[in-house]
Amino acid sequence: MSKQVTWASVRVPEIPRVRFFVRTADPNVFFKDVTNKVAKLIIEDLEDDTGYCALLRLDAEGKLVWRTKHPSLEETMWHVEFEYGLPEENWVTFAPNDAVDIEKDD
């Protein structure tokens, strides 16, 4: 079970440092770029005693676009600052027992 720690709204840079692609069912287009769909980020503490965190990238409707795993909260924050230029002070910490519904885009 993971615990949501913090979230932030984000705007993808005009020239992204990182791109995300998903496989499509279309035989003419094998992969689709979903980089510009990202509108919100959530960091989850995986609570498995490893210290790892998950960085969830959500679209404007709250559907999951991409998820990555990082070895610590500090590493996750550094990665977000590198990828989006978002400094740590722009994050909002969840109050205890707050939850966000995250839908997977199948």
Backbone bond lengths (Angstrom), bond angles and torsions (degrees), N, CA, C in turn:
res aa  C-N    CA-C-N  psi(-1)  N-CA   C-N-CA  omega(-1)  CA-C   N-CA-C  phi
1 M - - - 1.446 - - 1.524 108.46 -
2 S 1.321 117.74 132.83 1.456 120.21 179.36 1.520 110.63 -107.42
3 K 1.315 115.19 158.89 1.452 122.00 -177.30 1.527 108.52 -121.10
4 Q 1.331 116.74 125.94 1.450 120.80 177.90 1.525 108.82 -71.04
5 V 1.317 116.16 130.14 1.448 121.23 -174.19 1.525 111.61 -105.25
6 T 1.319 116.12 -48.35 1.454 120.03 -173.00 1.527 110.29 -155.31
7 W 1.327 117.26 159.37 1.457 120.96 -179.97 1.519 109.55 -145.24
8 A 1.319 115.18 163.28 1.468 121.29 176.84 1.518 109.49 -158.18
9 S 1.326 115.81 145.21 1.458 120.42 168.92 1.511 106.62 -79.93
10 V 1.316 116.73 150.06 1.460 119.75 -175.63 1.518 109.47 -147.51
11 R 1.310 114.84 152.37 1.459 121.51 172.67 1.528 107.05 -118.58
12 V 1.312 115.20 128.93 1.464 120.32 179.16 1.532 108.02 -69.34
13 P 1.349 117.98 131.33 1.465 120.06 178.39 1.532 111.75 -59.52
14 E 1.323 115.70 154.32 1.464 120.69 179.12 1.528 111.32 -55.33
15 I 1.322 115.42 -40.64 1.463 121.16 174.40 1.530 106.77 -116.14
16 P 1.337 117.08 95.05 1.469 120.32 -176.35 1.523 112.54 -64.85
17 R 1.320 115.65 144.72 1.470 120.38 175.00 1.519 111.03 -79.53
18 V 1.319 116.99 -24.41 1.459 122.99 -179.50 1.527 107.70 -134.33
19 R 1.317 116.38 140.20 1.469 121.19 177.49 1.521 109.55 -120.55
20 F 1.336 115.53 151.29 1.455 122.25 179.72 1.522 109.42 -124.20
21 F 1.315 115.82 132.28 1.463 122.35 -178.85 1.522 109.10 -125.50
22 V 1.331 115.76 142.34 1.464 120.99 174.48 1.515 108.70 -119.84
23 R 1.300 115.25 149.51 1.464 121.37 178.87 1.528 109.12 -73.96
24 T 1.324 116.92 142.54 1.467 121.03 179.02 1.523 110.14 -114.03
25 A 1.317 115.53 166.35 1.467 121.17 177.15 1.529 110.88 -87.30
26 D 1.317 116.74 -10.80 1.465 122.06 -179.21 1.526 109.97 -71.54
27 P 1.352 118.73 121.16 1.465 120.39 -178.66 1.528 113.47 -68.52
28 N 1.333 117.69 -15.13 1.468 121.37 178.72 1.522 112.95 -91.11
29 V 1.333 116.01 -22.06 1.469 121.30 179.92 1.526 106.89 -128.96
30 F 1.315 116.88 102.43 1.455 120.52 -175.19 1.525 113.41 -74.49
31 F 1.353 116.62 -36.68 1.458 120.90 -178.07 1.522 109.91 -132.64
32 K 1.336 115.38 144.31 1.456 121.84 179.30 1.526 108.56 -118.79
33 D 1.330 117.16 133.99 1.463 122.50 178.48 1.526 108.78 -77.31
34 V 1.335 117.55 119.43 1.460 122.14 179.90 1.529 111.80 -112.09
35 T 1.318 116.56 12.18 1.461 122.29 -176.94 1.520 112.29 -53.76
36 N 1.325 117.54 -47.69 1.461 121.07 -174.41 1.524 114.12 -76.82
37 K 1.322 118.15 -1.05 1.462 121.14 175.80 1.533 111.87 -77.68
38 V 1.324 117.86 -20.47 1.467 121.64 -174.48 1.528 110.43 -65.87
39 A 1.349 115.37 126.40 1.463 121.41 -179.80 1.533 112.16 -129.47
40 K 1.325 116.52 -18.42 1.455 120.69 -175.97 1.521 109.04 -147.42
41 L 1.317 115.90 147.08 1.465 121.89 178.41 1.518 109.18 -122.34
42 I 1.317 115.52 142.86 1.466 121.49 173.53 1.519 107.59 -132.00
43 I 1.320 115.58 135.11 1.461 120.58 173.83 1.522 107.18 -106.88
44 E 1.325 115.48 128.48 1.457 121.73 177.60 1.517 109.72 -113.96
45 D 1.322 115.86 137.19 1.460 122.17 169.98 1.520 105.36 -83.73
46 L 1.319 117.48 120.91 1.464 120.43 -175.83 1.525 113.23 -71.62
47 E 1.321 116.88 -11.80 1.474 122.92 175.69 1.518 113.25 49.89
48 D 1.319 116.05 43.69 1.463 119.62 178.86 1.529 111.47 -118.96
49 D 1.321 115.93 21.15 1.469 123.73 178.43 1.522 114.01 64.59
50 T 1.332 118.14 14.41 1.463 120.75 176.47 1.520 111.26 -99.33
51 G 1.339 117.58 -18.05 1.459 121.48 -176.71 1.520 112.28 89.57
52 Y 1.332 117.33 -7.79 1.461 120.78 -177.70 1.528 112.11 -67.39
53 C 1.341 114.23 148.65 1.464 122.32 175.75 1.520 108.88 -125.22
54 A 1.325 115.61 153.29 1.462 121.47 174.38 1.521 107.91 -107.55
55 L 1.322 115.99 136.16 1.459 122.30 175.22 1.521 106.81 -106.51
56 L 1.333 116.04 113.13 1.455 122.10 -179.44 1.519 108.83 -100.47
57 R 1.303 116.33 130.39 1.462 122.29 176.16 1.522 107.10 -108.63
58 L 1.329 116.51 119.75 1.456 122.64 -175.75 1.521 110.88 -113.16
59 D 1.333 115.89 154.60 1.462 119.06 174.63 1.533 108.96 -87.12
60 A 1.328 117.72 -175.81 1.463 122.32 -176.52 1.530 112.50 -63.61
61 E 1.334 117.92 -25.34 1.464 121.75 179.31 1.528 112.57 -90.73
62 G 1.310 118.34 0.36 1.460 121.52 179.83 1.506 114.48 88.13
63 K 1.327 118.32 11.11 1.464 121.14 177.62 1.524 109.78 -85.26
64 L 1.324 115.52 142.34 1.454 121.38 -179.55 1.525 110.83 -67.81
65 V 1.340 115.62 126.85 1.465 122.05 176.94 1.522 109.04 -98.92
66 W 1.343 116.93 -47.29 1.459 121.23 -176.90 1.517 108.79 -157.22
67 R 1.332 116.18 152.25 1.464 122.26 179.66 1.515 108.47 -137.30
68 T 1.332 115.99 134.43 1.459 120.75 174.31 1.525 108.60 -130.54
69 K 1.323 115.59 158.51 1.461 122.68 -178.70 1.526 108.09 -115.60
70 H 1.343 116.11 136.66 1.463 121.79 -177.07 1.529 109.71 -131.51
71 P 1.350 117.32 149.68 1.467 120.52 -172.23 1.528 116.36 -70.14
72 S 1.335 118.68 -13.19 1.467 120.16 179.48 1.521 109.49 -161.58
73 L 1.324 116.33 166.47 1.461 121.07 176.52 1.532 110.09 -63.91
74 E 1.327 116.61 -40.44 1.468 120.82 179.80 1.531 111.12 -62.50
75 E 1.325 116.82 -43.36 1.465 121.70 178.18 1.535 110.25 -63.21
76 T 1.326 117.02 -40.16 1.459 121.45 178.97 1.522 110.34 -63.50
77 M 1.339 116.70 -46.32 1.475 120.94 178.91 1.526 110.41 -61.80
78 W 1.335 117.13 -41.62 1.464 119.99 178.49 1.527 109.89 -61.54
79 H 1.313 116.61 -43.34 1.462 120.81 -178.48 1.531 110.59 -62.08
80 V 1.320 117.56 -42.20 1.462 121.06 179.06 1.530 110.96 -65.47
81 E 1.327 116.58 -40.63 1.466 118.81 178.38 1.528 110.23 -64.14
82 F 1.330 117.46 -39.70 1.463 121.22 177.18 1.524 111.12 -64.93
83 E 1.326 115.83 -47.66 1.456 121.16 -172.88 1.533 113.37 -73.35
84 Y 1.345 116.79 -41.15 1.459 121.16 -173.90 1.525 114.73 -117.40
85 G 1.338 117.70 -7.56 1.461 120.27 -176.52 1.517 112.11 72.40
86 L 1.329 116.67 22.92 1.453 122.01 -176.38 1.529 110.22 -96.36
87 P 1.339 117.59 111.23 1.467 119.04 -179.64 1.532 111.96 -74.52
88 E 1.305 115.31 159.97 1.464 122.33 -176.05 1.524 112.58 -57.86
89 E 1.323 118.56 -33.60 1.466 120.58 -176.94 1.539 113.62 -69.44
90 N 1.328 118.62 -8.94 1.464 121.57 178.26 1.533 113.22 -91.13
91 W 1.318 117.23 1.67 1.462 121.13 179.34 1.520 110.43 -85.04
92 V 1.326 116.78 151.46 1.458 123.30 175.33 1.521 106.90 -114.43
93 T 1.332 116.49 129.34 1.457 121.00 -178.95 1.526 109.21 -88.75
94 F 1.331 116.50 136.49 1.453 121.14 177.67 1.519 109.96 -69.46
95 A 1.327 115.94 142.18 1.453 120.95 171.40 1.525 107.57 -73.41
96 P 1.322 118.64 154.48 1.468 120.38 178.15 1.531 111.07 -54.37
97 N 1.312 116.11 139.76 1.466 124.68 178.24 1.528 114.56 71.52
98 D 1.339 119.25 3.91 1.459 120.78 174.83 1.531 107.77 -77.52
99 A 1.293 116.30 148.21 1.462 119.98 179.61 1.520 109.43 -142.59
100 V 1.299 115.45 154.87 1.456 122.41 177.29 1.519 107.11 -125.36
101 D 1.313 116.13 131.39 1.463 119.69 176.56 1.521 108.84 -78.44
102 I 1.315 116.07 127.12 1.456 121.80 -179.61 1.512 107.49 -119.03
103 E 1.335 115.20 120.90 1.454 120.56 179.00 1.502 109.38 -98.86
104 K 1.325 116.30 136.08 1.459 120.73 174.74 1.508 108.60 -85.15
105 D 1.327 115.84 133.41 1.459 122.04 179.24 1.517 107.53 -90.05
106 D 1.330 117.10 100.12 1.466 120.83 -175.88 1.476 112.53 -83.69
